[in-house]
Amino acid sequence: MANSAQARKRARQGEKRRQQNVGRKSLLRTRIKQVVQAIEAGDKEKAQAAYAVAVPVIDTMAGSSLIHKNKAARHKSRLNARIRALA
């Protein structure tokens, strides 16, 4: 339990940031899933459109250190490779 005013404020700030991060991670997962669903449906145009929407979200999350930059690059690379593999 936080005893000082500073510690109480830090606890409030930490909880607020945690809630924001939960929402942002959820958005990231949703955008990635939309690309994967379009790929699995075999719709290349829809997959490319979803990928174009997902890339800025992935980059934003990496820029704010919510995910590591290498993880962001890995997601983008693998999604793009799967889209290119569609006939």
Rosetta blueprint (number, residue, H / E / L):
1 M L
2 A L
3 N L
4 S L
5 A H
6 Q H
7 A H
8 R H
9 K H
10 R H
11 A H
12 R H
13 Q H
14 G H
15 E H
16 K H
17 R H
18 R H
19 Q H
20 Q H
21 N H
22 V H
23 G H
24 R H
25 K H
26 S H
27 L H
28 L H
29 R H
30 T H
31 R H
32 I H
33 K H
34 Q H
35 V H
36 V H
37 Q H
38 A H
39 I H
40 E H
41 A H
42 G L
43 D L
44 K H
45 E H
46 K H
47 A H
48 Q H
49 A H
50 A H
51 Y H
52 A H
53 V H
54 A H
55 V H
56 P H
57 V H
58 I H
59 D H
60 T H
61 M H
62 A H
63 G H
64 S L
65 S L
66 L L
67 I L
68 H L
69 K H
70 N H
71 K H
72 A H
73 A H
74 R H
75 H H
76 K H
77 S H
78 R H
79 L H
80 N H
81 A H
82 R H
83 I H
84 R H
85 A H
86 L L
87 A L
